[in-house]
Amino acid sequence: MISSKAEYKAYVLADKKALNIGNGRFTWIKQMIAPDYIWKFQKRLRKLEYYKNCRKDIIGKIYYNLLKLRHRKLALKLGFSIPENVFGPGLSIAHHGTIVVNSKAKVGKNCRIHVCTNIGASGGSHKAPQIGDNVYIAPGVKIFGDIEIGNNIAIAANSSVGKSFMEENILIAGSPAKKIKEVEIKKLIPHAD
């Protein structure tokens, strides 16, 4: 969760690295001609988190509400329902398309998430998944309930995860999900540490 201007800048840099956005002299020109809307979404998300958590003055609150409107419009365009203060630094959204995340969920750093993914509560409970660092979430994954997913885990496409997995460096798959094999997460998330 962003708690200072320095932390806000660190989150944006980590997201930029995760999305492989260049630092070249003409990157800003490329963004004007052919904007990367996912990068735009993530920058707005981080700015929204900064203003929500750090700027309690009246101008900060007014600007937060204006940002929230612009952010919501872009989220609808891309198909994202991702609330503030859920994802740690190094978030990489692979494609635009439906992604729904519960506001009570928490996801660690260096998460790579694909389309048609749902991370939410289950059975009327308000408790949502707590997901560790360096987690790869493939397309179509459903993660639900009061569960924990450990660090360095890959979740295969179209899996349904309704129980906790704490063992590191594994691939889980299926419906219901189960451990399939060991995996080297660096091959799926190159920016993971």
C-alpha positions in Angstrom: 0.0 0.0 0.0 1.4 3.4 -1.0 2.1 5.6 2.0 4.5 8.3 0.6 5.5 10.1 -2.6 8.7 8.1 -2.7 6.8 4.8 -2.5 4.4 6.0 -5.2 7.3 6.6 -7.5 8.8 3.2 -6.7 5.5 1.5 -7.5 5.2 3.3 -10.8 8.8 2.3 -11.7 8.2 -1.3 -10.7 5.0 -1.4 -12.8 6.9 0.2 -15.8 9.6 -2.5 -15.5 7.0 -5.3 -15.2 5.2 -4.1 -18.4 8.5 -3.7 -20.2 7.9 0.0 -21.0 11.1 1.5 -22.4 13.0 4.5 -21.1 14.1 5.8 -24.5 14.1 9.4 -25.5 11.1 9.0 -27.7 8.9 6.8 -25.5 6.6 9.7 -24.7 6.1 10.3 -28.5 5.3 6.7 -29.0 2.7 6.9 -26.2 1.1 9.9 -27.8 0.9 8.2 -31.3 -0.1 4.7 -30.1 -1.0 4.8 -26.4 -0.6 1.8 -24.2 -3.9 1.9 -22.4 -2.9 -0.8 -19.8 0.2 1.3 -18.8 -2.1 4.4 -18.7 -4.5 2.4 -16.5 -1.8 1.3 -14.1 -0.3 4.8 -13.8 -3.8 6.2 -12.9 -4.4 3.3 -10.4 -1.1 4.2 -8.6 -1.9 7.9 -8.6 -5.3 7.2 -7.2 -3.8 5.0 -4.5 -1.3 7.8 -3.6 -4.1 10.5 -3.4 -6.4 8.2 -1.4 -3.7 7.2 1.1 -1.4 10.3 1.4 -3.3 13.4 0.4 -5.9 14.1 3.1 -6.1 17.9 2.4 -9.1 19.4 0.7 -7.3 19.8 -2.7 -6.1 16.2 -2.5 -9.6 15.0 -1.9 -11.1 17.0 -4.8 -8.3 15.8 -7.1 -8.8 12.2 -5.9 -12.5 12.3 -6.9 -11.7 13.8 -10.4 -9.0 11.1 -10.8 -11.5 8.4 -9.8 -13.9 9.5 -12.5 -11.2 9.4 -15.2 -9.9 6.1 -13.9 -13.4 4.5 -13.9 -14.0 5.6 -17.5 -10.7 3.9 -18.6 -11.4 0.8 -16.5 -14.8 0.4 -18.2 -13.1 0.8 -21.6 -10.5 -1.9 -20.8 -12.9 -4.3 -18.9 -11.1 -4.0 -15.6 -12.7 -3.9 -12.1 -9.6 -3.4 -10.0 -9.9 -1.4 -6.8 -7.2 0.6 -5.2 -4.7 -0.8 -2.7 -5.0 -4.5 -3.8 -1.8 -5.1 -5.9 1.8 -4.6 -4.7 4.5 -3.1 -6.9 5.4 -4.7 -10.2 1.9 -5.4 -11.4 1.8 -6.6 -15.0 -1.7 -6.8 -16.7 -1.0 -8.8 -19.8 -4.0 -7.8 -22.0 -7.2 -5.8 -21.8 -10.3 -7.8 -21.1 -12.4 -8.8 -18.1 -10.5 -8.8 -14.8 -12.6 -8.6 -11.6 -10.9 -8.2 -8.2 -12.6 -7.9 -4.8 -11.5 -4.9 -2.8 -10.7 -7.1 0.2 -8.2 -9.2 -1.7 -4.5 -8.5 -1.3 -1.8 -9.4 -3.9 1.9 -9.1 -3.3 4.6 -7.7 -5.6 5.4 -8.8 -9.2 2.0 -10.3 -10.1 1.3 -11.1 -13.7 -2.4 -11.4 -14.4 -4.3 -12.3 -17.6 -7.8 -11.8 -18.9 -11.1 -13.4 -17.7 -9.7 -13.6 -14.2 -11.8 -13.3 -11.0 -10.4 -12.9 -7.5 -13.2 -12.7 -5.1 -15.1 -13.7 -1.9 -17.2 -16.8 -1.8 -20.6 -17.9 -0.3 -21.6 -14.5 1.2 -18.4 -14.2 3.1 -16.5 -10.8 3.0 -13.1 -12.5 3.2 -11.1 -12.6 -0.1 -7.9 -14.3 -1.2 -4.5 -13.2 0.1 -1.9 -13.8 -2.6 1.8 -13.7 -2.2 4.7 -12.3 -4.3 5.7 -13.4 -7.8 2.4 -15.1 -8.7 1.5 -15.8 -12.3 -2.3 -15.9 -13.0 -3.1 -17.3 -16.4 -6.2 -16.5 -18.4 -9.6 -17.7 -17.1 -8.4 -18.3 -13.5 -11.0 -18.0 -10.7 -9.6 -17.6 -7.1 -12.2 -17.3 -4.4 -12.8 -17.5 -0.7 -10.9 -17.0 2.5 -7.7 -18.6 1.2 -4.0 -17.9 0.9 -1.7 -18.4 -2.1 2.0 -18.4 -1.3 5.0 -16.9 -3.1 6.4 -18.0 -6.5 3.3 -19.9 -7.7 1.9 -20.2 -11.2 -1.8 -20.9 -11.7 -2.6 -22.5 -15.1 -5.4 -21.3 -17.4 -9.0 -21.9 -16.5 -8.2 -23.2 -13.0 -10.6 -22.8 -10.0 -8.7 -22.2 -6.8 -10.8 -22.5 -3.7 -8.2 -23.8 -1.1 -4.9 -22.5 0.1 -1.5 -23.4 -1.4 1.6 -22.3 0.5 4.3 -24.5 -1.1 6.6 -22.3 -3.2 7.8 -22.8 -6.9 4.8 -24.9 -8.0 2.3 -24.9 -10.8 -1.3 -25.5 -9.7 -4.1 -26.3 -12.2 -7.5 -27.8 -12.6 -10.9 -27.4 -11.3 -10.6 -27.7 -8.3 -6.9 -26.8 -8.5 -4.2 -29.1 -7.3 -0.4 -29.2 -7.5 0.8 -30.4 -10.9 4.6 -29.9 -10.8 7.4 -27.7 -9.7 8.1 -24.6 -11.8 10.7 -21.9 -12.1 8.7 -18.7 -11.8 11.5 -16.5 -13.4 10.5 -18.1 -16.7 7.0 -16.8 -16.4 7.7 -13.5 -14.7 11.1 -12.3 -15.9 11.1 -9.2 -13.6 10.5 -11.3 -10.5 13.1 -11.1 -7.7 
